[in-house]
Amino acid sequence: MPRREAIKNPYLEHQLFKGRALFAALGILVLVAVVLGRMVYLQILQHEVFTTLSQDNRVRVVALPPPRGLIYDRNGILLADNLPSYSLEITPMEVDDLDATLAKLQRIIDFDEDDEKRFRNELKRNPRFQGTALRFNLSDEEVARFASDRHFFPGVDIAARLSRHYPLAGPFVHALGYVGRINEKELKRIKEDKQIGPNEYSGTTHIGKLGVEKHYEAQLHGQVGFQKVEINAQGRRLRVLEEQAPVPGTNLTLSLDIKLQFVAEKALGDRNGAVVAIDPTNGEVLALVSKPYYDPNLFVNGISGKDYKALQQDDDRPLFNRAVSGQYPPGSTVKPMVALAGLEYGATWAGKTMMAGDYFMLPNQERKYRDWKRGGHGLVDMAKSITQSCDVYFYDLATRLGIDHIHEFLSHFGLGASNGLDATGEADGLLPSREWKRRARGQVWYPGETVITGIGQGYMLTTPLQLATSTGMLAMRGERMRPRMLRATHDAVSGEQKWTPGYYATSLELKRDIYWDQVINAMIDVIHKPNGTAHGIGKDIKYKAAGKTGTAQVFGLKEDEEYDAEKIAEKLRDHALFVGFAPVEDPRIAVAVIVENGGHGSRAAAPVARQVMDQYLLGEVQD
């Protein structure tokens, strides 16, 4: 059968073509709509986002750290300053090979292993577009040397900053503290602190570490500013487009007296110890010295490992703030307070006498609690016992009072608790009680422990700051002010000055006001009577002062063992203490002195206090 050929159908072919053309047109329309929709999204809906991103390719926002507030003494003498300095900074995003760059830099700028270690640690915390300092405090010669080779180091530049500087260095370090580089722990705390804005520390590299610098960090820091800077493809700055200046931190005026501080430091001589002087009327700290000390400028931009190790391993512990953190047995300096307790609770009266031999014994016990004076003091009353520091009298009085009354009464004087100083590191000391011993030692309280508490020995520990404030409370006859370092603030922008008021810590009213007079008169005799333990500093004194010497044992003696300073290593010798205030009629200064391993308070500590009081009251140290 012959094969049939398909007949061509023009109509079907036309319809097929039209369908395909319509499908293609629809596809094109859909694609055009998608493109137009994307353009609308990018050009209209996301205009600001992409404009910002494109701007970031040529504009960078740079944080401007605020100048830190300055710190002055009460006479307007600068204690903490900001000095211009140059640092070598590297921006990692702009450096192709960091190791090679560091190797090349080493040829023209000297930096050690500590610098490089700190630098690499900070790189981990900082954004890659932010400059990180490799070296601080470049000399003019180093700046010039790098500037001539600047074109060989993309991403490396010299930054001019303000660096904290302490012109008087060591003698003020334990009062002022210092600033240092912000570490990871501090950075985390800043980010988690809801009271600090997210960008409040942008561009800031330092923060208060100790003392006043740390306590008043919020006031001293200021507010961060910013710059919008145009940059080129290599990250080099071309021009500043916009700027908001930072707000400087608040300037502080402290209550410290620079002359008094140096007199106290010099009076201690080569001895380790502490001196605290306050104004008992308002709590202002006039002098706060801890010796030995160290140079805070070493810590500002990072102390070397070698230098820090040397400070840590120094047997004299220069890093330790003895004035507020040192805890020592107060010795006989607590006797005036114990005497007041005896009067208040009726355990004794001013005219009550007793024969004070060379030791005291509890009923039905064989142990002898010896007096410092061989042969004893003979017939004594309260005044004579304070003036001559009779231990036996206070052994007996402490037994009559009991530890409960001693603890209750002495707590009013701020012993055993922080005094709330506006600085860091203040220790609580220890005012022992039955409850404390049960909780801390799991033991009951023994009568013999009450005996030695009466002369400031045993478990009792106090700081020099506590001794100064408690002495100020004696001077003010029951009013104790909270100690404070800040005297006034000065707004660096408006110039507004605000004075800091004094705050009462507590007020103690006795049954009879005459009790204050009876105890204070005995303290006057300590200095002004020939038989007083500190009569050596009363010679030619031009004002009436009251005081009390003390000796704190470094180690305990056996019952029949005698103390011989000549046969004991110096580090084991007794600490010397003295507390006092003047003028008695109108108290203006209260002083506490401790000389470590100085022996008797009358010979080592009292002369220091005399020089401090002379300087403050008379304007000069008397011969």
C-alpha positions in Angstrom: 0.0 0.0 0.0 1.5 3.4 -0.9 2.9 5.6 2.1 0.7 8.6 3.0 2.4 12.0 3.5 1.3 14.4 6.3 -0.5 17.4 5.1 0.9 20.8 6.3 -1.5 22.7 8.5 -0.7 26.4 8.6 -3.4 27.2 11.1 -2.0 24.8 13.8 1.4 26.1 13.2 0.2 29.7 13.7 -1.6 28.8 16.9 1.4 27.0 18.3 3.6 30.0 17.5 1.2 32.4 19.2 1.1 30.2 22.4 4.9 30.0 22.6 5.2 33.8 22.0 2.6 34.5 24.7 4.4 32.2 27.2 7.7 33.9 26.4 6.1 37.4 26.8 4.6 36.4 30.2 7.9 35.0 31.3 9.7 38.2 30.3 7.0 40.3 32.1 7.5 38.2 35.3 11.2 38.6 35.1 10.9 42.3 34.5 8.5 42.6 37.5 11.0 40.7 39.7 13.8 43.0 38.6 11.6 46.1 39.2 10.5 44.8 42.6 14.1 44.2 43.6 15.0 47.6 42.4 12.2 49.1 44.5 13.3 47.1 47.5 17.0 48.1 47.1 16.5 51.7 46.0 13.5 52.7 48.2 12.8 50.3 51.0 16.5 49.6 51.9 17.8 53.0 50.7 19.1 54.0 54.2 20.8 50.7 54.9 22.7 50.5 51.7 23.5 54.2 51.8 25.1 53.6 55.2 27.0 50.6 53.9 28.3 52.5 51.0 29.3 55.4 53.3 31.2 52.9 55.5 33.4 52.2 52.5 34.6 55.8 52.7 33.4 57.2 56.1 34.4 55.7 59.5 33.0 56.7 62.9 35.8 57.1 65.3 35.2 57.3 69.1 36.9 60.2 70.9 37.8 59.3 74.5 37.1 62.0 77.0 39.9 63.7 79.0 39.9 62.1 82.5 39.1 64.5 85.4 42.0 65.9 87.3 42.7 65.4 91.0 43.9 68.1 93.3 44.8 68.3 97.0 42.9 70.7 99.3 45.3 73.5 98.5 44.8 73.2 94.7 48.1 71.3 94.0 47.8 68.8 91.2 48.0 65.2 92.2 46.8 63.4 89.0 47.3 65.0 85.6 46.8 64.1 81.9 49.9 64.5 79.7 50.0 64.3 75.9 51.8 61.2 74.7 52.3 59.3 71.5 51.6 55.6 71.0 52.3 53.3 68.0 49.0 51.7 66.9 48.2 49.0 64.4 44.8 48.5 62.6 44.7 44.7 61.8 42.2 45.1 59.0 44.7 47.1 57.0 47.7 44.9 57.6 48.3 41.9 55.3 51.0 40.1 57.3 51.0 41.1 61.0 54.1 39.0 61.9 56.1 40.5 59.1 55.0 44.0 60.0 56.0 43.5 63.6 59.4 42.2 62.5 60.0 45.3 60.3 58.8 47.6 63.1 61.3 46.1 65.6 64.1 47.6 63.5 63.0 51.2 64.0 60.9 51.1 67.2 62.0 49.2 70.2 59.4 47.1 72.0 59.8 44.1 74.2 58.1 40.7 74.8 55.7 42.2 77.3 54.6 44.9 74.8 54.0 42.3 72.1 52.2 39.9 74.5 49.8 42.7 75.7 49.3 43.8 72.2 48.3 40.4 70.9 45.9 39.9 73.9 44.2 43.2 73.2 43.9 42.2 69.5 41.6 39.4 70.5 39.2 41.8 72.3 39.2 44.8 69.9 37.4 44.9 66.5 39.7 44.5 63.5 39.0 48.0 62.2 40.1 49.5 65.5 43.7 50.6 66.2 45.5 48.7 69.0 48.5 50.2 70.7 51.8 48.3 70.5 54.0 50.8 72.3 53.1 53.8 74.6 55.0 57.0 75.4 57.1 57.2 72.3 59.9 59.7 72.4 60.1 62.6 69.9 63.0 60.8 68.3 61.0 57.6 67.9 58.1 59.5 66.4 60.3 61.2 63.9 62.1 57.9 63.0 58.8 56.2 62.3 57.3 59.2 60.3 60.1 59.0 57.8 59.3 55.3 57.0 55.5 55.6 57.4 54.8 54.7 53.8 56.3 51.2 54.3 53.8 50.4 57.0 50.1 50.4 55.8 47.8 50.1 58.8 50.4 51.4 61.3 50.3 54.9 62.6 51.2 57.3 65.5 48.3 58.3 67.7 48.4 61.2 70.0 46.6 60.6 73.3 46.4 61.9 76.8 48.1 59.6 79.4 47.5 59.7 83.1 50.5 61.0 85.1 51.1 61.3 88.8 53.6 64.1 89.4 54.1 63.3 93.1 54.2 59.6 92.5 54.8 57.3 95.5 53.8 59.1 98.6 50.2 59.5 97.4 49.7 56.2 95.6 48.0 54.4 98.5 45.5 57.3 98.8 44.9 58.0 95.1 45.4 54.6 93.6 46.0 54.6 89.8 44.5 53.9 86.4 45.5 51.0 84.1 44.6 49.3 80.9 41.1 47.9 80.8 41.2 44.1 81.1 38.7 41.5 79.9 37.0 41.2 83.3 36.5 45.0 83.5 35.3 45.1 79.9 32.7 42.4 80.6 31.6 44.2 83.7 31.2 47.5 81.7 29.1 45.7 79.1 26.8 44.1 81.7 26.4 47.3 83.7 22.9 48.7 82.8 23.8 52.1 84.2 26.7 52.4 81.7 25.7 53.1 78.1 26.8 50.6 75.4 29.3 53.1 73.9 30.3 54.9 77.1 33.8 53.4 77.0 34.3 53.3 73.3 37.8 54.4 72.5 38.7 54.4 76.2 41.7 52.3 77.1 42.1 53.0 80.8 40.1 52.7 83.9 40.6 53.3 87.7 42.2 50.3 89.4 42.6 51.3 93.0 41.9 54.0 95.5 40.1 57.3 94.7 40.7 56.6 90.9 38.5 53.5 91.1 35.9 54.7 93.6 35.2 57.9 91.6 35.6 56.3 88.2 32.1 57.3 87.0 32.8 61.0 87.8 36.4 61.0 86.5 35.7 59.2 83.2 33.6 61.8 81.3 31.5 61.2 78.2 32.8 59.8 74.9 32.6 61.9 71.7 32.9 60.9 68.0 34.3 61.9 64.6 33.0 61.0 61.2 36.2 60.6 59.1 36.5 60.2 55.4 39.0 57.6 54.4 40.5 56.3 51.2 40.8 52.7 49.9 44.0 52.2 52.0 42.2 53.3 55.1 44.2 56.6 55.4 42.3 59.6 56.8 41.4 62.3 54.3 39.2 64.7 56.3 36.9 65.0 59.3 33.3 65.3 58.1 31.5 65.7 61.5 32.6 65.9 65.1 31.0 65.8 68.5 33.6 66.7 71.2 33.9 64.5 74.2 32.8 65.8 77.6 35.8 65.9 80.1 35.5 64.1 83.4 34.8 65.9 86.6 37.7 67.4 88.5 38.1 66.3 92.1 39.5 68.2 95.0 40.5 65.9 97.8 40.8 66.7 101.5 44.4 65.6 101.6 47.0 68.2 102.5 50.2 67.8 100.5 52.4 69.3 103.1 51.0 67.2 105.8 51.4 64.1 103.6 55.1 64.7 103.1 55.7 65.6 106.7 54.1 62.3 107.8 56.0 60.3 105.2 59.3 61.9 106.2 58.6 61.5 109.9 58.3 57.7 109.4 61.9 57.7 108.1 63.1 54.3 107.0 60.5 52.4 109.0 57.5 50.6 107.5 54.2 51.8 108.8 51.2 54.1 108.3 49.9 57.5 109.4 46.2 58.6 109.1 45.1 62.1 110.1 41.5 63.3 109.9 39.5 66.4 110.8 37.2 65.0 113.5 34.6 67.7 112.9 33.7 66.6 109.4 35.6 63.3 108.7 38.0 64.8 106.1 41.1 62.7 105.6 44.0 65.1 105.9 46.8 62.6 105.4 46.9 59.0 104.5 50.4 57.5 104.3 51.4 53.9 103.9 55.1 53.1 103.7 56.9 51.7 101.8 55.2 52.7 98.6 55.7 52.4 94.8 55.5 54.5 91.7 51.9 54.4 90.2 53.2 55.6 86.8 54.6 52.2 86.3 51.1 50.7 86.1 49.4 53.3 83.8 50.3 51.7 80.5 51.2 48.3 81.8 54.0 47.4 84.1 56.7 45.0 82.9 56.7 41.5 84.3 60.1 42.0 85.7 59.1 45.2 87.6 55.9 43.7 88.9 57.6 40.5 90.1 60.1 42.6 92.0 57.3 44.5 93.8 55.5 41.2 94.6 58.6 39.6 96.0 59.7 42.6 98.1 59.6 41.5 101.7 58.5 45.0 102.8 55.3 44.6 100.6 55.1 48.1 99.0 51.9 47.1 97.2 50.1 46.7 100.5 48.1 49.6 101.8 48.8 49.5 105.5 46.7 52.6 106.2 43.3 51.1 105.3 44.0 47.4 104.7 46.6 46.7 107.4 45.1 45.0 110.5 47.0 45.2 113.7 46.3 44.6 117.4 45.5 48.1 118.7 47.3 47.4 122.0 46.9 50.0 124.7 45.4 52.6 122.4 41.9 51.1 123.2 42.3 51.6 126.9 40.5 55.0 126.9 37.5 53.4 125.2 37.6 50.5 127.7 37.7 53.0 130.5 34.7 54.7 129.1 32.9 51.4 128.9 33.7 50.7 132.6 32.2 54.1 133.6 29.2 53.7 131.4 28.3 50.2 132.6 29.2 50.9 136.2 32.1 48.4 136.3 34.3 51.2 137.9 34.3 54.9 138.7 37.1 57.4 138.2 38.1 57.5 141.9 38.2 53.8 142.4 41.7 52.6 143.3 43.5 49.3 143.3 47.0 47.9 144.0 48.5 47.0 140.6 51.3 44.6 141.0 53.4 43.2 138.1 50.7 40.6 137.1 47.0 39.8 137.3 45.4 36.4 137.9 41.9 35.1 137.4 40.2 33.4 140.4 41.1 29.8 140.7 43.6 29.9 137.8 47.4 29.8 137.9 48.2 31.8 134.8 49.8 35.2 135.3 48.9 38.0 133.0 51.9 40.3 133.3 52.1 44.1 133.2 54.7 45.7 130.9 56.3 47.4 134.0 58.4 45.2 136.2 57.2 45.5 139.8 53.9 47.0 138.7 52.4 50.5 139.2 51.4 50.4 142.8 48.2 52.2 143.9 46.4 53.4 140.8 43.1 54.8 139.8 41.6 55.1 136.3 43.4 58.4 135.4 46.8 57.1 136.5 46.2 53.8 134.7 45.6 55.6 131.4 48.4 58.0 131.9 51.0 55.3 132.7 49.2 52.6 130.6 48.8 50.1 133.5 47.9 46.7 132.1 46.9 45.2 135.4 44.2 47.8 136.0 42.7 47.1 132.5 43.0 43.3 133.0 40.8 43.7 136.1 38.4 46.2 134.4 37.9 43.9 131.4 37.1 41.0 133.6 34.5 43.2 135.5 33.0 44.3 132.2 32.9 41.0 130.3 33.4 40.5 126.6 29.7 41.2 125.8 29.9 44.8 127.2 33.3 45.4 125.6 32.2 44.3 122.2 28.9 46.3 122.4 30.6 49.5 123.5 33.7 49.4 121.3 31.5 48.8 118.2 30.1 52.3 118.6 33.6 53.6 117.8 33.7 51.8 114.4 35.9 49.0 115.4 35.3 45.6 113.7 33.6 47.2 110.7 34.3 49.2 107.6 34.1 53.0 108.1 32.9 53.6 104.6 35.9 55.4 103.2 35.5 56.6 99.6 38.4 54.6 98.3 39.2 50.9 97.9 40.7 48.2 100.0 39.3 49.1 103.4 39.5 46.2 105.8 36.9 45.5 108.6 39.4 44.7 111.3 38.1 42.3 114.0 36.2 43.1 117.2 35.9 39.7 118.9 32.7 38.4 120.6 31.3 35.1 121.8 29.3 34.7 118.7 32.2 35.5 116.4 34.4 32.8 118.1 31.6 30.2 117.9 31.0 31.0 114.3 34.6 31.4 113.2 36.4 28.9 115.4 33.6 26.6 116.6 34.7 27.2 120.2 33.4 28.8 123.3 34.8 32.1 124.7 37.2 31.8 127.6 37.7 34.3 130.5 41.4 34.7 129.8 40.5 36.0 126.3 38.5 38.7 127.9 41.5 39.7 130.0 43.8 40.4 127.1 41.0 42.0 125.0 41.0 44.7 127.7 44.5 45.8 126.6 43.9 45.5 122.8 45.6 42.1 122.4 44.3 38.6 121.5 42.0 38.4 118.6 41.3 42.1 118.3 42.5 43.7 115.1 42.2 47.3 113.9 43.3 49.4 110.9 45.1 52.8 111.3 42.0 54.4 109.7 39.8 52.9 112.4 42.1 54.1 115.1 42.0 57.6 113.6 38.2 57.7 113.4 37.7 56.3 116.8 40.2 58.9 118.3 38.2 61.6 116.5 35.1 60.3 118.2 36.8 60.7 121.5 37.8 64.2 120.6 34.2 65.1 119.6 32.8 63.4 122.8 30.7 60.8 121.1 30.2 62.1 117.5 31.9 60.0 114.8 32.0 61.3 111.3 32.4 59.0 108.3 35.9 59.4 106.9 36.1 60.8 103.3 38.7 61.8 100.8 36.5 64.0 98.5 36.2 67.6 99.5 34.7 69.1 96.3 33.9 68.5 92.7 34.4 70.9 89.7 32.5 70.5 86.5 35.2 70.9 83.7 32.6 72.4 81.3 30.3 74.6 83.4 32.9 75.4 86.1 30.3 74.6 88.8 31.8 73.6 92.1 30.1 71.4 94.7 31.3 70.9 98.2 30.9 67.5 99.8 29.2 67.6 103.1 30.3 65.5 106.1 28.1 62.6 107.2 27.6 61.3 110.7 28.5 57.7 111.1 27.1 57.4 114.7 26.5 59.4 117.8 27.0 58.0 121.3 25.4 59.5 124.4 26.8 58.5 127.8 24.8 58.5 131.0 27.0 61.4 132.3 28.9 63.8 130.1 31.6 64.0 132.8 32.8 60.5 131.7 34.3 62.1 128.5 36.1 64.7 130.6 37.5 62.1 133.0 39.0 60.0 130.2 40.2 62.9 128.0 41.9 64.6 131.0 43.9 61.4 131.5 44.8 61.4 127.8 46.0 64.9 128.2 48.3 63.8 131.1 49.7 61.1 128.8 51.4 64.0 126.9 51.7 66.9 129.3 52.5 65.1 132.6 56.1 64.0 133.4 54.9 60.5 134.2 52.8 60.2 131.0 53.9 57.5 128.6 54.2 60.2 125.8 55.6 63.0 127.8 58.6 63.2 125.5 56.5 64.8 122.8 54.9 67.3 125.2 58.1 69.3 125.6 57.7 72.9 124.4 54.4 71.9 122.7 52.4 75.1 121.9 48.9 73.6 122.1 47.1 71.2 124.4 46.9 67.7 123.0 45.5 64.4 124.2 46.9 61.0 123.3 47.6 57.4 124.1 50.6 55.2 123.3 50.3 51.5 122.5 52.4 48.4 121.7 51.2 45.5 119.7 52.8 42.1 120.0 53.8 40.4 116.8 54.1 37.0 118.4 52.9 35.7 121.8 55.2 35.1 124.8 55.1 32.2 127.1 53.8 32.9 130.6 57.2 33.3 132.3 59.0 34.5 129.1 60.4 38.0 129.1 60.4 40.3 126.0 63.9 41.4 125.0 64.0 43.4 121.8 67.8 43.1 121.4 67.5 39.3 121.2 64.6 39.2 118.8 64.8 39.5 115.0 63.6 43.0 113.9 60.6 41.5 112.0 59.4 40.0 115.2 59.6 43.1 117.4 56.5 44.8 118.7 54.7 47.4 116.6 54.6 50.9 118.0 51.3 52.8 118.1 50.1 56.2 119.0 46.7 58.0 118.8 46.0 61.6 119.6 44.1 64.7 118.9 44.5 68.5 119.3 43.7 71.1 120.3 41.7 69.6 123.1 39.4 72.7 123.5 38.6 72.8 119.8 39.7 69.6 118.1 40.9 70.1 114.5 43.0 67.0 113.9 43.0 63.4 115.1 46.0 61.2 114.3 46.8 57.5 114.3 50.3 56.2 113.8 51.7 52.7 113.6 55.4 51.9 113.1 56.0 48.3 112.3 58.5 46.6 114.6 59.2 50.0 116.1 59.0 48.8 119.7 57.5 51.3 122.2 54.8 53.7 120.9 56.3 56.6 123.0 59.6 56.5 121.2 58.7 55.4 117.7 55.1 56.5 117.0 54.4 59.5 119.2 57.1 61.7 117.7 55.6 61.1 114.2 52.2 62.2 115.4 53.7 65.3 117.1 55.3 66.4 113.8 52.0 65.9 111.9 50.0 67.9 114.5 52.7 70.7 114.5 52.5 71.0 110.7 48.8 71.2 110.6 48.2 73.4 113.6 51.2 75.6 113.4 52.2 75.5 109.8 55.6 74.1 110.5 57.3 71.2 112.3 58.8 72.4 115.7 62.3 71.3 116.7 
